[in-house]
């Protein structure tokens, strides 16, 4: 029960933060931020795959 409350509290805080972010930044900044975040996720995934294949024994 307590985990559900904590989960929903985090979801609400993230949604409020997202709403404030979209209110106070321009559309271009939001698009660039999303693209940079997605690029970081993709590069991190590629780096992990290469590390697992060539470095980790």
mmCIF file as Biopython writes it, N, C-alpha, C and O atoms, coordinates in Angstrom:
data_model
#
loop_
_atom_site.group_PDB
_atom_site.id
_atom_site.type_symbol
_atom_site.label_atom_id
_atom_site.label_alt_id
_atom_site.label_comp_id
_atom_site.label_asym_id
_atom_site.label_entity_id
_atom_site.label_seq_id
_atom_site.pdbx_PDB_ins_code
_atom_site.Cartn_x
_atom_site.Cartn_y
_atom_site.Cartn_z
_atom_site.occupancy
_atom_site.B_iso_or_equiv
_atom_site.auth_seq_id
_atom_site.auth_asym_id
_atom_site.pdbx_PDB_model_num
ATOM 1   N N  . UNK A ? 1  ? 0.823  -1.200  0.000   1.0 0.0 1  A 1 
ATOM 2   C CA . UNK A ? 1  ? 0.000  0.000   0.000   1.0 0.0 1  A 1 
ATOM 3   C C  . UNK A ? 1  ? 0.861  1.255   0.000   1.0 0.0 1  A 1 
ATOM 4   O O  . UNK A ? 1  ? 0.597  2.203   -0.740  1.0 0.0 1  A 1 
ATOM 5   N N  . UNK A ? 2  ? 1.902  1.250   0.846   1.0 0.0 2  A 1 
ATOM 6   C CA . UNK A ? 2  ? 2.753  2.426   0.945   1.0 0.0 2  A 1 
ATOM 7   C C  . UNK A ? 2  ? 3.540  2.646   -0.351  1.0 0.0 2  A 1 
ATOM 8   O O  . UNK A ? 2  ? 3.790  3.784   -0.748  1.0 0.0 2  A 1 
ATOM 9   N N  . UNK A ? 3  ? 3.927  1.544   -1.007  1.0 0.0 3  A 1 
ATOM 10  C CA . UNK A ? 3  ? 4.663  1.665   -2.267  1.0 0.0 3  A 1 
ATOM 11  C C  . UNK A ? 3  ? 3.797  2.305   -3.346  1.0 0.0 3  A 1 
ATOM 12  O O  . UNK A ? 3  ? 4.293  3.071   -4.172  1.0 0.0 3  A 1 
ATOM 13  N N  . UNK A ? 4  ? 2.501  1.988   -3.338  1.0 0.0 4  A 1 
ATOM 14  C CA . UNK A ? 4  ? 1.594  2.592   -4.316  1.0 0.0 4  A 1 
ATOM 15  C C  . UNK A ? 4  ? 1.490  4.098   -4.106  1.0 0.0 4  A 1 
ATOM 16  O O  . UNK A ? 4  ? 1.479  4.867   -5.067  1.0 0.0 4  A 1 
ATOM 17  N N  . UNK A ? 5  ? 1.415  4.511   -2.855  1.0 0.0 5  A 1 
ATOM 18  C CA . UNK A ? 5  ? 1.313  5.941   -2.550  1.0 0.0 5  A 1 
ATOM 19  C C  . UNK A ? 5  ? 2.580  6.662   -2.989  1.0 0.0 5  A 1 
ATOM 20  O O  . UNK A ? 5  ? 2.512  7.742   -3.577  1.0 0.0 5  A 1 
ATOM 21  N N  . UNK A ? 6  ? 3.728  6.071   -2.708  1.0 0.0 6  A 1 
ATOM 22  C CA . UNK A ? 6  ? 4.998  6.682   -3.111  1.0 0.0 6  A 1 
ATOM 23  C C  . UNK A ? 6  ? 5.079  6.748   -4.635  1.0 0.0 6  A 1 
ATOM 24  O O  . UNK A ? 6  ? 5.494  7.765   -5.191  1.0 0.0 6  A 1 
ATOM 25  N N  . UNK A ? 7  ? 4.684  5.671   -5.307  1.0 0.0 7  A 1 
ATOM 26  C CA . UNK A ? 7  ? 4.703  5.647   -6.771  1.0 0.0 7  A 1 
ATOM 27  C C  . UNK A ? 7  ? 3.846  6.766   -7.350  1.0 0.0 7  A 1 
ATOM 28  O O  . UNK A ? 7  ? 4.295  7.500   -8.230  1.0 0.0 7  A 1 
ATOM 29  N N  . UNK A ? 8  ? 2.620  6.900   -6.862  1.0 0.0 8  A 1 
ATOM 30  C CA . UNK A ? 8  ? 1.724  7.922   -7.399  1.0 0.0 8  A 1 
ATOM 31  C C  . UNK A ? 8  ? 2.187  9.324   -7.044  1.0 0.0 8  A 1 
ATOM 32  O O  . UNK A ? 8  ? 1.970  10.261  -7.813  1.0 0.0 8  A 1 
ATOM 33  N N  . UNK A ? 9  ? 2.825  9.481   -5.880  1.0 0.0 9  A 1 
ATOM 34  C CA . UNK A ? 9  ? 3.372  10.792  -5.525  1.0 0.0 9  A 1 
ATOM 35  C C  . UNK A ? 9  ? 4.483  11.183  -6.501  1.0 0.0 9  A 1 
ATOM 36  O O  . UNK A ? 9  ? 4.557  12.335  -6.928  1.0 0.0 9  A 1 
ATOM 37  N N  . UNK A ? 10 ? 5.338  10.233  -6.853  1.0 0.0 10 A 1 
ATOM 38  C CA . UNK A ? 10 ? 6.414  10.498  -7.811  1.0 0.0 10 A 1 
ATOM 39  C C  . UNK A ? 10 ? 5.828  10.827  -9.182  1.0 0.0 10 A 1 
ATOM 40  O O  . UNK A ? 10 ? 6.307  11.741  -9.853  1.0 0.0 10 A 1 
ATOM 41  N N  . UNK A ? 11 ? 4.805  10.098  -9.602  1.0 0.0 11 A 1 
ATOM 42  C CA . UNK A ? 11 ? 4.165  10.363  -10.892 1.0 0.0 11 A 1 
ATOM 43  C C  . UNK A ? 11 ? 3.581  11.771  -10.921 1.0 0.0 11 A 1 
ATOM 44  O O  . UNK A ? 11 ? 3.744  12.489  -11.907 1.0 0.0 11 A 1 
ATOM 45  N N  . UNK A ? 12 ? 2.906  12.170  -9.849  1.0 0.0 12 A 1 
ATOM 46  C CA . UNK A ? 12 ? 2.308  13.506  -9.790  1.0 0.0 12 A 1 
ATOM 47  C C  . UNK A ? 12 ? 3.384  14.583  -9.843  1.0 0.0 12 A 1 
ATOM 48  O O  . UNK A ? 12 ? 3.234  15.575  -10.556 1.0 0.0 12 A 1 
ATOM 49  N N  . UNK A ? 13 ? 4.469  14.396  -9.093  1.0 0.0 13 A 1 
ATOM 50  C CA . UNK A ? 13 ? 5.557  15.382  -9.094  1.0 0.0 13 A 1 
ATOM 51  C C  . UNK A ? 13 ? 6.171  15.491  -10.485 1.0 0.0 13 A 1 
ATOM 52  O O  . UNK A ? 13 ? 6.458  16.595  -10.946 1.0 0.0 13 A 1 
ATOM 53  N N  . UNK A ? 14 ? 6.377  14.361  -11.159 1.0 0.0 14 A 1 
ATOM 54  C CA . UNK A ? 14 ? 6.938  14.395  -12.512 1.0 0.0 14 A 1 
ATOM 55  C C  . UNK A ? 14 ? 6.001  15.094  -13.494 1.0 0.0 14 A 1 
ATOM 56  O O  . UNK A ? 14 ? 6.457  15.848  -14.353 1.0 0.0 14 A 1 
ATOM 57  N N  . UNK A ? 15 ? 4.704  14.851  -13.376 1.0 0.0 15 A 1 
ATOM 58  C CA . UNK A ? 15 ? 3.754  15.512  -14.273 1.0 0.0 15 A 1 
ATOM 59  C C  . UNK A ? 15 ? 3.697  17.015  -14.022 1.0 0.0 15 A 1 
ATOM 60  O O  . UNK A ? 15 ? 3.611  17.798  -14.968 1.0 0.0 15 A 1 
ATOM 61  N N  . UNK A ? 16 ? 3.744  17.421  -12.768 1.0 0.0 16 A 1 
ATOM 62  C CA . UNK A ? 16 ? 3.764  18.852  -12.457 1.0 0.0 16 A 1 
ATOM 63  C C  . UNK A ? 16 ? 5.045  19.483  -12.989 1.0 0.0 16 A 1 
ATOM 64  O O  . UNK A ? 16 ? 5.012  20.569  -13.568 1.0 0.0 16 A 1 
ATOM 65  N N  . UNK A ? 17 ? 6.174  18.804  -12.793 1.0 0.0 17 A 1 
ATOM 66  C CA . UNK A ? 17 ? 7.440  19.309  -13.314 1.0 0.0 17 A 1 
ATOM 67  C C  . UNK A ? 17 ? 7.436  19.416  -14.824 1.0 0.0 17 A 1 
ATOM 68  O O  . UNK A ? 17 ? 7.944  20.389  -15.380 1.0 0.0 17 A 1 
ATOM 69  N N  . UNK A ? 18 ? 6.868  18.426  -15.494 1.0 0.0 18 A 1 
ATOM 70  C CA . UNK A ? 18 ? 6.773  18.472  -16.952 1.0 0.0 18 A 1 
ATOM 71  C C  . UNK A ? 18 ? 5.892  19.629  -17.407 1.0 0.0 18 A 1 
ATOM 72  O O  . UNK A ? 18 ? 6.214  20.322  -18.371 1.0 0.0 18 A 1 
ATOM 73  N N  . UNK A ? 19 ? 4.791  19.830  -16.717 1.0 0.0 19 A 1 
ATOM 74  C CA . UNK A ? 19 ? 3.913  20.943  -17.060 1.0 0.0 19 A 1 
ATOM 75  C C  . UNK A ? 19 ? 4.596  22.282  -16.893 1.0 0.0 19 A 1 
ATOM 76  O O  . UNK A ? 19 ? 4.461  23.160  -17.745 1.0 0.0 19 A 1 
ATOM 77  N N  . UNK A ? 20 ? 5.332  22.450  -15.797 1.0 0.0 20 A 1 
ATOM 78  C CA . UNK A ? 20 ? 6.065  23.703  -15.579 1.0 0.0 20 A 1 
ATOM 79  C C  . UNK A ? 20 ? 7.160  23.883  -16.621 1.0 0.0 20 A 1 
ATOM 80  O O  . UNK A ? 20 ? 7.373  24.990  -17.116 1.0 0.0 20 A 1 
ATOM 81  N N  . UNK A ? 21 ? 7.857  22.796  -16.958 1.0 0.0 21 A 1 
ATOM 82  C CA . UNK A ? 21 ? 8.906  22.862  -17.981 1.0 0.0 21 A 1 
ATOM 83  C C  . UNK A ? 21 ? 8.322  23.361  -19.301 1.0 0.0 21 A 1 
ATOM 84  O O  . UNK A ? 21 ? 8.884  24.255  -19.934 1.0 0.0 21 A 1 
ATOM 85  N N  . UNK A ? 22 ? 7.196  22.782  -19.714 1.0 0.0 22 A 1 
ATOM 86  C CA . UNK A ? 22 ? 6.581  23.177  -20.982 1.0 0.0 22 A 1 
ATOM 87  C C  . UNK A ? 22 ? 6.041  24.601  -20.933 1.0 0.0 22 A 1 
ATOM 88  O O  . UNK A ? 22 ? 5.992  25.281  -21.958 1.0 0.0 22 A 1 
ATOM 89  N N  . UNK A ? 23 ? 5.639  25.052  -19.758 1.0 0.0 23 A 1 
ATOM 90  C CA . UNK A ? 23 ? 5.106  26.408  -19.635 1.0 0.0 23 A 1 
ATOM 91  C C  . UNK A ? 23 ? 6.208  27.458  -19.753 1.0 0.0 23 A 1 
ATOM 92  O O  . UNK A ? 23 ? 6.011  28.493  -20.390 1.0 0.0 23 A 1 
ATOM 93  N N  . UNK A ? 24 ? 7.366  27.199  -19.144 1.0 0.0 24 A 1 
ATOM 94  C CA . UNK A ? 24 ? 8.405  28.225  -19.050 1.0 0.0 24 A 1 
ATOM 95  C C  . UNK A ? 24 ? 9.507  28.118  -20.093 1.0 0.0 24 A 1 
ATOM 96  O O  . UNK A ? 24 ? 10.392 28.972  -20.130 1.0 0.0 24 A 1 
ATOM 97  N N  . UNK A ? 25 ? 9.480  27.099  -20.937 1.0 0.0 25 A 1 
ATOM 98  C CA . UNK A ? 25 ? 10.484 26.999  -21.997 1.0 0.0 25 A 1 
ATOM 99  C C  . UNK A ? 25 ? 9.789  27.051  -23.350 1.0 0.0 25 A 1 
ATOM 100 O O  . UNK A ? 25 ? 8.594  26.776  -23.467 1.0 0.0 25 A 1 
ATOM 101 N N  . UNK A ? 26 ? 10.557 27.406  -24.357 1.0 0.0 26 A 1 
ATOM 102 C CA . UNK A ? 26 ? 9.983  27.475  -25.699 1.0 0.0 26 A 1 
ATOM 103 C C  . UNK A ? 26 ? 9.903  26.076  -26.305 1.0 0.0 26 A 1 
ATOM 104 O O  . UNK A ? 26 ? 10.486 25.126  -25.783 1.0 0.0 26 A 1 
ATOM 105 N N  . UNK A ? 27 ? 9.185  25.967  -27.396 1.0 0.0 27 A 1 
ATOM 106 C CA . UNK A ? 27 ? 9.009  24.680  -28.064 1.0 0.0 27 A 1 
ATOM 107 C C  . UNK A ? 27 ? 10.342 24.138  -28.577 1.0 0.0 27 A 1 
ATOM 108 O O  . UNK A ? 27 ? 10.598 22.936  -28.499 1.0 0.0 27 A 1 
ATOM 109 N N  . UNK A ? 28 ? 11.190 25.024  -29.102 1.0 0.0 28 A 1 
ATOM 110 C CA . UNK A ? 28 ? 12.484 24.592  -29.627 1.0 0.0 28 A 1 
ATOM 111 C C  . UNK A ? 28 ? 13.372 23.989  -28.556 1.0 0.0 28 A 1 
ATOM 112 O O  . UNK A ? 28 ? 14.036 22.979  -28.789 1.0 0.0 28 A 1 
ATOM 113 N N  . UNK A ? 29 ? 13.385 24.603  -27.390 1.0 0.0 29 A 1 
ATOM 114 C CA . UNK A ? 29 ? 14.191 24.076  -26.282 1.0 0.0 29 A 1 
ATOM 115 C C  . UNK A ? 29 ? 13.681 22.697  -25.879 1.0 0.0 29 A 1 
ATOM 116 O O  . UNK A ? 29 ? 14.471 21.794  -25.601 1.0 0.0 29 A 1 
ATOM 117 N N  . UNK A ? 30 ? 12.370 22.540  -25.848 1.0 0.0 30 A 1 
ATOM 118 C CA . UNK A ? 30 ? 11.791 21.251  -25.480 1.0 0.0 30 A 1 
ATOM 119 C C  . UNK A ? 30 ? 12.166 20.173  -26.491 1.0 0.0 30 A 1 
ATOM 120 O O  . UNK A ? 30 ? 12.519 19.060  -26.103 1.0 0.0 30 A 1 
ATOM 121 N N  . UNK A ? 31 ? 12.093 20.487  -27.772 1.0 0.0 31 A 1 
ATOM 122 C CA . UNK A ? 31 ? 12.434 19.511  -28.810 1.0 0.0 31 A 1 
ATOM 123 C C  . UNK A ? 31 ? 13.907 19.131  -28.719 1.0 0.0 31 A 1 
ATOM 124 O O  . UNK A ? 31 ? 14.245 17.950  -28.798 1.0 0.0 31 A 1 
ATOM 125 N N  . UNK A ? 32 ? 14.776 20.107  -28.558 1.0 0.0 32 A 1 
ATOM 126 C CA . UNK A ? 32 ? 16.211 19.827  -28.457 1.0 0.0 32 A 1 
ATOM 127 C C  . UNK A ? 32 ? 16.501 18.977  -27.226 1.0 0.0 32 A 1 
ATOM 128 O O  . UNK A ? 32 ? 17.303 18.045  -27.296 1.0 0.0 32 A 1 
ATOM 129 N N  . UNK A ? 33 ? 15.866 19.280  -26.107 1.0 0.0 33 A 1 
ATOM 130 C CA . UNK A ? 33 ? 16.074 18.506  -24.886 1.0 0.0 33 A 1 
ATOM 131 C C  . UNK A ? 33 ? 15.648 17.054  -25.078 1.0 0.0 33 A 1 
ATOM 132 O O  . UNK A ? 33 ? 16.348 16.136  -24.650 1.0 0.0 33 A 1 
ATOM 133 N N  . UNK A ? 34 ? 14.514 16.849  -25.712 1.0 0.0 34 A 1 
ATOM 134 C CA . UNK A ? 34 ? 14.043 15.484  -25.965 1.0 0.0 34 A 1 
ATOM 135 C C  . UNK A ? 34 ? 14.997 14.749  -26.898 1.0 0.0 34 A 1 
ATOM 136 O O  . UNK A ? 34 ? 15.315 13.584  -26.658 1.0 0.0 34 A 1 
ATOM 137 N N  . UNK A ? 35 ? 15.459 15.409  -27.959 1.0 0.0 35 A 1 
ATOM 138 C CA . UNK A ? 35 ? 16.376 14.765  -28.902 1.0 0.0 35 A 1 
ATOM 139 C C  . UNK A ? 35 ? 17.710 14.420  -28.250 1.0 0.0 35 A 1 
ATOM 140 O O  . UNK A ? 35 ? 18.260 13.346  -28.495 1.0 0.0 35 A 1 
ATOM 141 N N  . UNK A ? 36 ? 18.232 15.318  -27.426 1.0 0.0 36 A 1 
ATOM 142 C CA . UNK A ? 36 ? 19.497 15.045  -26.737 1.0 0.0 36 A 1 
ATOM 143 C C  . UNK A ? 36 ? 19.325 13.885  -25.762 1.0 0.0 36 A 1 
ATOM 144 O O  . UNK A ? 36 ? 20.198 13.023  -25.660 1.0 0.0 36 A 1 
ATOM 145 N N  . UNK A ? 37 ? 18.218 13.860  -25.055 1.0 0.0 37 A 1 
ATOM 146 C CA . UNK A ? 37 ? 17.957 12.752  -24.134 1.0 0.0 37 A 1 
ATOM 147 C C  . UNK A ? 37 ? 17.862 11.421  -24.855 1.0 0.0 37 A 1 
ATOM 148 O O  . UNK A ? 37 ? 18.446 10.431  -24.415 1.0 0.0 37 A 1 
ATOM 149 N N  . UNK A ? 38 ? 17.132 11.391  -25.961 1.0 0.0 38 A 1 
ATOM 150 C CA . UNK A ? 38 ? 17.021 10.156  -26.737 1.0 0.0 38 A 1 
ATOM 151 C C  . UNK A ? 38 ? 18.363 9.740   -27.327 1.0 0.0 38 A 1 
ATOM 152 O O  . UNK A ? 38 ? 18.688 8.554   -27.366 1.0 0.0 38 A 1 
ATOM 153 N N  . UNK A ? 39 ? 19.144 10.720  -27.786 1.0 0.0 39 A 1 
ATOM 154 C CA . UNK A ? 39 ? 20.480 10.413  -28.297 1.0 0.0 39 A 1 
ATOM 155 C C  . UNK A ? 39 ? 21.372 9.818   -27.217 1.0 0.0 39 A 1 
ATOM 156 O O  . UNK A ? 39 ? 22.139 8.892   -27.484 1.0 0.0 39 A 1 
ATOM 157 N N  . UNK A ? 40 ? 21.278 10.340  -26.010 1.0 0.0 40 A 1 
ATOM 158 C CA . UNK A ? 40 ? 22.054 9.797   -24.898 1.0 0.0 40 A 1 
ATOM 159 C C  . UNK A ? 40 ? 21.647 8.374   -24.560 1.0 0.0 40 A 1 
ATOM 160 O O  . UNK A ? 40 ? 22.493 7.535   -24.249 1.0 0.0 40 A 1 
ATOM 161 N N  . UNK A ? 41 ? 20.353 8.107   -24.621 1.0 0.0 41 A 1 
ATOM 162 C CA . UNK A ? 41 ? 19.877 6.746   -24.358 1.0 0.0 41 A 1 
ATOM 163 C C  . UNK A ? 41 ? 20.411 5.781   -25.407 1.0 0.0 41 A 1 
ATOM 164 O O  . UNK A ? 41 ? 20.874 4.690   -25.072 1.0 0.0 41 A 1 
ATOM 165 N N  . UNK A ? 42 ? 20.348 6.177   -26.671 1.0 0.0 42 A 1 
ATOM 166 C CA . UNK A ? 42 ? 20.823 5.314   -27.761 1.0 0.0 42 A 1 
ATOM 167 C C  . UNK A ? 42 ? 22.327 5.093   -27.652 1.0 0.0 42 A 1 
ATOM 168 O O  . UNK A ? 42 ? 22.793 3.961   -27.779 1.0 0.0 42 A 1 
ATOM 169 N N  . UNK A ? 43 ? 23.093 6.158   -27.418 1.0 0.0 43 A 1 
ATOM 170 C CA . UNK A ? 43 ? 24.549 6.005   -27.299 1.0 0.0 43 A 1 
ATOM 171 C C  . UNK A ? 43 ? 24.924 5.155   -26.089 1.0 0.0 43 A 1 
ATOM 172 O O  . UNK A ? 43 ? 25.861 4.360   -26.162 1.0 0.0 43 A 1 
ATOM 173 N N  . UNK A ? 44 ? 24.216 5.310   -24.992 1.0 0.0 44 A 1 
ATOM 174 C CA . UNK A ? 44 ? 24.471 4.481   -23.817 1.0 0.0 44 A 1 
ATOM 175 C C  . UNK A ? 44 ? 24.188 3.018   -24.088 1.0 0.0 44 A 1 
ATOM 176 O O  . UNK A ? 44 ? 24.937 2.148   -23.644 1.0 0.0 44 A 1 
ATOM 177 N N  . UNK A ? 45 ? 23.118 2.739   -24.810 1.0 0.0 45 A 1 
ATOM 178 C CA . UNK A ? 45 ? 22.781 1.362   -25.150 1.0 0.0 45 A 1 
ATOM 179 C C  . UNK A ? 45 ? 23.847 0.758   -26.061 1.0 0.0 45 A 1 
ATOM 180 O O  . UNK A ? 45 ? 24.258 -0.386  -25.865 1.0 0.0 45 A 1 
ATOM 181 N N  . UNK A ? 46 ? 24.297 1.530   -27.063 1.0 0.0 46 A 1 
ATOM 182 C CA . UNK A ? 46 ? 25.346 1.045   -27.969 1.0 0.0 46 A 1 
ATOM 183 C C  . UNK A ? 46 ? 26.638 0.797   -27.201 1.0 0.0 46 A 1 
ATOM 184 O O  . UNK A ? 46 ? 27.300 -0.219  -27.417 1.0 0.0 46 A 1 
ATOM 185 N N  . UNK A ? 47 ? 27.003 1.710   -26.312 1.0 0.0 47 A 1 
ATOM 186 C CA . UNK A ? 47 ? 28.227 1.541   -25.526 1.0 0.0 47 A 1 
ATOM 187 C C  . UNK A ? 47 ? 28.138 0.301   -24.641 1.0 0.0 47 A 1 
ATOM 188 O O  . UNK A ? 47 ? 29.122 -0.423  -24.490 1.0 0.0 47 A 1 
ATOM 189 N N  . UNK A ? 48 ? 26.980 0.053   -24.061 1.0 0.0 48 A 1 
ATOM 190 C CA . UNK A ? 48 ? 26.823 -1.128  -23.208 1.0 0.0 48 A 1 
ATOM 191 C C  . UNK A ? 48 ? 26.954 -2.405  -24.028 1.0 0.0 48 A 1 
ATOM 192 O O  . UNK A ? 48 ? 27.569 -3.371  -23.577 1.0 0.0 48 A 1 
ATOM 193 N N  . UNK A ? 49 ? 26.383 -2.417  -25.225 1.0 0.0 49 A 1 
ATOM 194 C CA . UNK A ? 49 ? 26.484 -3.597  -26.078 1.0 0.0 49 A 1 
ATOM 195 C C  . UNK A ? 49 ? 27.933 -3.851  -26.500 1.0 0.0 49 A 1 
ATOM 196 O O  . UNK A ? 49 ? 28.404 -4.989  -26.473 1.0 0.0 49 A 1 
ATOM 197 N N  . UNK A ? 50 ? 28.635 -2.785  -26.888 1.0 0.0 50 A 1 
ATOM 198 C CA . UNK A ? 50 ? 30.035 -2.946  -27.285 1.0 0.0 50 A 1 
ATOM 199 C C  . UNK A ? 50 ? 30.897 -3.377  -26.106 1.0 0.0 50 A 1 
ATOM 200 O O  . UNK A ? 50 ? 31.796 -4.203  -26.267 1.0 0.0 50 A 1 
ATOM 201 N N  . UNK A ? 51 ? 30.634 -2.831  -24.924 1.0 0.0 51 A 1 
ATOM 202 C CA . UNK A ? 51 ? 31.387 -3.214  -23.728 1.0 0.0 51 A 1 
ATOM 203 C C  . UNK A ? 51 ? 31.164 -4.689  -23.416 1.0 0.0 51 A 1 
ATOM 204 O O  . UNK A ? 51 ? 32.111 -5.415  -23.112 1.0 0.0 51 A 1 
ATOM 205 N N  . UNK A ? 52 ? 29.920 -5.128  -23.492 1.0 0.0 52 A 1 
ATOM 206 C CA . UNK A ? 52 ? 29.612 -6.528  -23.197 1.0 0.0 52 A 1 
ATOM 207 C C  . UNK A ? 52 ? 30.250 -7.465  -24.218 1.0 0.0 52 A 1 
ATOM 208 O O  . UNK A ? 52 ? 30.639 -8.582  -23.875 1.0 0.0 52 A 1 
ATOM 209 N N  . UNK A ? 53 ? 30.359 -7.023  -25.457 1.0 0.0 53 A 1 
ATOM 210 C CA . UNK A ? 53 ? 30.876 -7.885  -26.512 1.0 0.0 53 A 1 
ATOM 211 C C  . UNK A ? 53 ? 32.404 -7.945  -26.517 1.0 0.0 53 A 1 
ATOM 212 O O  . UNK A ? 53 ? 32.973 -9.022  -26.695 1.0 0.0 53 A 1 
ATOM 213 N N  . UNK A ? 54 ? 33.077 -6.809  -26.324 1.0 0.0 54 A 1 
ATOM 214 C CA . UNK A ? 54 ? 34.517 -6.762  -26.536 1.0 0.0 54 A 1 
ATOM 215 C C  . UNK A ? 54 ? 35.348 -6.656  -25.264 1.0 0.0 54 A 1 
ATOM 216 O O  . UNK A ? 54 ? 36.494 -7.104  -25.265 1.0 0.0 54 A 1 
ATOM 217 N N  . UNK A ? 55 ? 34.838 -6.093  -24.194 1.0 0.0 55 A 1 
ATOM 218 C CA . UNK A ? 55 ? 35.666 -5.832  -23.023 1.0 0.0 55 A 1 
ATOM 219 C C  . UNK A ? 55 ? 35.359 -6.796  -21.881 1.0 0.0 55 A 1 
ATOM 220 O O  . UNK A ? 55 ? 36.273 -7.393  -21.311 1.0 0.0 55 A 1 
ATOM 221 N N  . UNK A ? 56 ? 34.099 -6.950  -21.547 1.0 0.0 56 A 1 
ATOM 222 C CA . UNK A ? 56 ? 33.726 -7.804  -20.425 1.0 0.0 56 A 1 
ATOM 223 C C  . UNK A ? 56 ? 33.953 -9.262  -20.786 1.0 0.0 56 A 1 
ATOM 224 O O  . UNK A ? 56 ? 33.556 -9.720  -21.858 1.0 0.0 56 A 1 
ATOM 225 N N  . UNK A ? 57 ? 34.602 -9.990  -19.873 1.0 0.0 57 A 1 
ATOM 226 C CA . UNK A ? 57 ? 34.897 -11.396 -20.153 1.0 0.0 57 A 1 
ATOM 227 C C  . UNK A ? 57 ? 33.924 -12.314 -19.456 1.0 0.0 57 A 1 
ATOM 228 O O  . UNK A ? 57 ? 34.027 -13.534 -19.583 1.0 0.0 57 A 1 
#
